[in-house]
Amino acid sequence: MNHAKILVVEDEQILAEDLRDILESFSYQVVDVVGSAEQAVKQARKLKPNLIMMDIMLGGKKDGIQAAQEISKESCVPVVFLTAYADDTTVQRAKLAQPFGYLLKPFKEQEIHTTIQMALYKHQVDMEMRKKKKWLSSVLVSIGDAVLVTDADGKITFMNPAAEAITGWKMKNALGLDCEVVLKLMNQEGSDVEASPVKKALAEKDIIYTEDALLIPKRSRRQTKIKDNVAPIRDEHGNILGAVMIFRPASAGAN
């Protein structure tokens, strides 16, 4: 993406113009050169660049890190930090802004080009992943059956509206809780199940089916008979990342 639109934020005028020349020599389009955090935020909003090269130490009330954080609240434009400082405090603060690159002054021309190319590539991959995640989330939310997802320790990481309705838990309140807290299950004899199907699937690393469990929703004594299946979630190497449980009432009005 050699014709990418780049906003340069640098308060040292000579360095800023040198940087403009370097970028244009690599066929990048420098949409503007500004020298303050306030101007950076304003121009990022107005010009919508493909990338921002941001000096950390800027004159004024705000520095480049604060400007990058403010910009990130409105857009996903990638930021590459420029700085003459590599102390741990500066680096740790810069990390909070989640930059796509970090260049120490003085820098070489090819180093600038390589860093920009990597930043643009990482940003493209990141955006594609966000789209896939959003699409998958939309699918799970739209499914009529209840869907509950946990991490490898059985802690809740996702619930769709159907799962919220049947368990009586809102996802925002259930996130991070043990699945056994959210899924109060009993057997037909009225005793607590020995192990939740989620924990069993994680332990046995296999799909678990249940057809006779009784679910007790939050703030209710009503028992709902459910049918469910739980499958481990694996990465490309077969490692267990968590589990997904899909369940529904076994019959309408079951008690």
C-alpha positions as CSV (number, residue, x, y, z in Angstrom):
1,M,0.0,0.0,0.0
2,N,2.6,2.5,-1.1
3,H,0.1,5.2,-1.8
4,A,-1.3,5.2,1.7
5,K,-2.5,8.5,3.1
6,I,-0.3,9.4,6.1
7,L,-0.7,12.1,8.7
8,V,2.6,13.3,10.2
9,V,2.5,14.7,13.8
10,E,5.9,16.2,14.6
11,D,6.6,19.5,16.3
12,E,10.2,19.8,15.1
13,Q,9.7,21.5,11.8
14,I,13.0,20.5,10.1
15,L,12.5,16.8,11.1
16,A,8.8,17.0,10.0
17,E,9.8,18.2,6.6
18,D,12.5,15.6,6.3
19,L,10.0,13.0,7.2
20,R,7.6,14.3,4.6
21,D,10.3,14.0,1.9
22,I,11.2,10.5,2.9
23,L,7.6,9.4,2.9
24,E,6.9,10.9,-0.5
25,S,10.0,9.3,-1.9
26,F,8.3,6.0,-1.1
27,S,5.2,7.2,-2.9
28,Y,3.2,7.7,0.3
29,Q,0.7,10.6,0.3
30,V,1.3,12.9,3.2
31,V,-2.1,14.5,3.8
32,D,-0.8,17.0,6.4
33,V,2.0,17.8,8.9
34,V,0.9,19.1,12.3
35,G,2.8,19.8,15.5
36,S,0.4,19.3,18.4
37,A,-1.9,16.7,19.9
38,E,-5.0,18.9,19.4
39,Q,-4.2,19.3,15.7
40,A,-3.6,15.6,15.3
41,V,-7.0,14.7,16.7
42,K,-8.7,17.3,14.6
43,Q,-6.9,16.4,11.3
44,A,-7.3,12.6,12.0
45,R,-11.1,13.2,12.2
46,K,-11.2,15.4,9.1
47,L,-8.7,13.7,6.8
48,K,-9.2,10.0,7.7
49,P,-5.6,8.9,7.0
50,N,-4.6,5.3,6.5
51,L,-1.8,5.7,9.1
52,I,-0.5,8.3,11.5
53,M,3.1,8.8,12.4
54,M,3.0,10.4,15.8
55,D,5.9,11.9,17.8
56,I,5.4,11.1,21.5
57,M,6.9,14.3,22.9
58,L,4.8,17.2,21.6
59,G,4.6,20.7,22.8
60,G,1.3,21.6,24.6
61,K,-0.9,20.1,27.3
62,K,-1.1,16.7,25.7
63,D,1.6,14.4,24.2
64,G,1.4,12.0,21.3
65,I,0.3,9.0,23.5
66,Q,-2.7,10.9,24.7
67,A,-3.5,12.1,21.2
68,A,-3.3,8.5,19.9
69,Q,-5.6,7.3,22.7
70,E,-8.2,10.0,21.9
71,I,-8.1,9.2,18.2
72,S,-8.6,5.5,18.8
73,K,-11.9,6.2,20.5
74,E,-13.2,7.5,17.2
75,S,-11.4,5.4,14.6
76,C,-9.2,2.4,14.1
77,V,-6.5,4.2,12.2
78,P,-3.1,2.6,13.0
79,V,-0.4,4.8,14.8
80,V,3.3,4.5,14.5
81,F,5.1,6.3,17.4
82,L,8.3,8.4,16.8
83,T,10.5,9.1,19.8
84,A,14.0,9.8,20.9
85,Y,13.2,8.1,24.3
86,A,13.4,4.4,24.9
87,D,13.1,4.4,28.7
88,D,10.8,1.8,30.2
89,T,8.3,4.4,31.5
90,T,7.8,5.8,28.0
91,V,7.5,2.4,26.4
92,Q,5.0,1.2,28.9
93,R,2.8,4.3,28.5
94,A,3.1,3.9,24.7
95,K,1.9,0.3,24.9
96,L,-1.4,1.5,26.4
97,A,-2.2,3.2,23.2
98,Q,-1.7,0.0,21.3
99,P,0.6,1.4,18.5
100,F,1.3,-0.6,15.3
101,G,4.9,0.5,15.3
102,Y,7.6,2.3,17.4
103,L,10.5,4.1,15.7
104,L,13.5,5.5,17.7
105,K,15.1,8.7,16.4
106,P,17.3,9.0,14.5
107,F,15.9,6.5,12.1
108,K,16.9,5.2,8.6
109,E,14.7,5.7,5.5
110,Q,14.3,2.0,4.8
111,E,13.4,1.4,8.5
112,I,10.6,3.9,8.1
113,H,9.3,2.2,5.0
114,T,9.5,-1.3,6.5
115,T,7.7,-0.2,9.7
116,I,4.9,1.5,7.8
117,Q,4.4,-1.6,5.6
118,M,4.2,-3.9,8.6
119,A,1.9,-1.5,10.4
120,L,-0.5,-1.3,7.4
121,Y,-0.4,-5.1,7.0
122,K,-1.1,-5.8,10.7
123,H,-3.9,-3.3,10.6
124,Q,-5.5,-5.0,7.6
125,V,-5.3,-8.4,9.4
126,D,-6.7,-6.9,12.5
127,M,-9.7,-5.4,10.7
128,E,-10.4,-8.7,9.0
129,M,-10.3,-10.4,12.3
130,R,-12.7,-7.8,13.8
131,K,-15.1,-8.3,10.9
132,K,-15.1,-12.1,11.4
133,K,-15.5,-11.8,15.1
134,K,-18.4,-9.4,14.7
135,W,-20.0,-11.7,12.1
136,L,-19.6,-14.7,14.4
137,S,-21.1,-12.8,17.3
138,S,-24.1,-11.8,15.2
139,V,-24.6,-15.5,14.2
140,L,-24.5,-16.7,17.8
141,V,-26.8,-13.9,19.0
142,S,-29.3,-14.8,16.2
143,I,-29.4,-18.6,17.0
144,G,-32.7,-19.7,18.6
145,D,-31.0,-22.2,20.9
146,A,-29.2,-21.1,24.0
147,V,-25.4,-20.7,23.5
148,L,-22.9,-20.5,26.3
149,V,-19.2,-20.3,25.8
150,T,-16.5,-20.7,28.4
151,D,-12.7,-20.6,28.6
152,A,-10.5,-23.6,29.4
153,D,-11.2,-23.2,33.1
154,G,-15.0,-23.2,32.7
155,K,-15.4,-19.4,33.2
156,I,-18.1,-17.8,31.2
157,T,-16.9,-15.7,28.2
158,F,-20.2,-15.4,26.1
159,M,-23.9,-16.0,26.4
160,N,-26.5,-15.3,23.7
161,P,-29.9,-13.8,24.4
162,A,-31.5,-17.2,24.5
163,A,-29.1,-18.4,27.1
164,E,-29.8,-15.2,29.1
165,A,-33.5,-15.9,29.0
166,I,-33.3,-19.5,30.1
167,T,-30.7,-19.1,32.8
168,G,-32.0,-15.7,34.1
169,W,-28.4,-14.3,33.9
170,K,-27.4,-11.3,31.8
171,M,-24.1,-11.9,30.1
172,K,-22.5,-8.7,31.5
173,N,-23.1,-10.2,35.0
174,A,-22.1,-13.7,34.1
175,L,-18.8,-12.9,32.4
176,G,-15.9,-14.5,34.3
177,L,-18.1,-16.6,36.6
178,D,-17.7,-20.3,36.9
179,C,-20.2,-22.1,34.6
180,E,-21.5,-24.0,37.6
181,V,-22.6,-20.7,39.2
182,V,-24.6,-19.7,36.1
183,L,-25.8,-23.2,35.2
184,K,-27.5,-24.6,38.3
185,L,-28.2,-28.2,37.2
186,M,-29.9,-31.0,39.1
187,N,-30.7,-34.6,38.1
188,Q,-34.2,-36.1,37.9
189,E,-33.9,-37.2,41.6
190,G,-33.4,-33.6,42.7
191,S,-29.7,-33.8,43.5
192,D,-27.0,-31.6,42.1
193,V,-25.3,-33.2,39.1
194,E,-21.9,-34.6,39.9
195,A,-20.2,-32.6,37.3
196,S,-21.5,-29.9,34.9
197,P,-21.5,-31.0,31.3
198,V,-19.1,-28.1,30.5
199,K,-16.5,-29.3,33.1
200,K,-17.0,-32.9,31.9
201,A,-16.4,-32.0,28.3
202,L,-13.3,-30.0,29.2
203,A,-12.0,-32.9,31.3
204,E,-12.7,-35.7,28.8
205,K,-11.9,-33.5,25.8
206,D,-14.9,-34.8,24.0
207,I,-18.5,-33.9,23.2
208,I,-21.0,-34.5,26.0
209,Y,-24.7,-34.9,25.5
210,T,-27.3,-34.5,28.3
211,E,-31.1,-35.0,28.0
212,D,-32.4,-35.2,31.6
213,A,-30.8,-32.3,33.5
214,L,-33.0,-29.8,35.3
215,L,-31.9,-26.2,35.1
216,I,-32.8,-23.8,38.0
217,P,-32.8,-20.3,36.6
218,K,-31.5,-17.4,38.7
219,R,-34.0,-15.9,41.1
220,S,-36.5,-18.8,40.4
221,R,-37.3,-22.2,41.9
222,R,-38.9,-23.3,38.7
223,Q,-37.0,-26.3,37.2
224,T,-36.7,-26.5,33.5
225,K,-35.7,-29.8,31.9
226,I,-33.1,-29.2,29.2
227,K,-31.4,-31.0,26.4
228,D,-27.8,-30.0,25.7
229,N,-24.6,-30.8,24.1
230,V,-21.2,-29.4,25.0
231,A,-18.1,-29.5,22.7
232,P,-14.5,-28.5,23.5
233,I,-13.1,-25.6,21.5
234,R,-9.7,-26.4,20.1
235,D,-7.0,-24.3,18.4
236,E,-5.2,-25.4,15.2
237,H,-2.8,-27.5,17.3
238,G,-5.6,-29.4,19.1
239,N,-5.2,-27.5,22.4
240,I,-8.3,-26.9,24.4
241,L,-9.3,-23.2,24.5
242,G,-12.7,-23.6,26.1
243,A,-16.1,-25.1,25.5
244,V,-19.3,-24.2,23.8
245,M,-22.7,-25.4,25.2
246,I,-25.9,-25.4,23.2
247,F,-29.1,-26.1,25.0
248,R,-32.9,-25.8,24.9
249,P,-35.9,-26.7,27.0
250,A,-36.6,-30.4,26.5
251,S,-40.3,-29.7,26.3
252,A,-42.4,-26.6,26.7
253,G,-43.3,-25.9,30.3
254,A,-41.3,-28.8,31.7
255,N,-40.9,-28.9,35.4
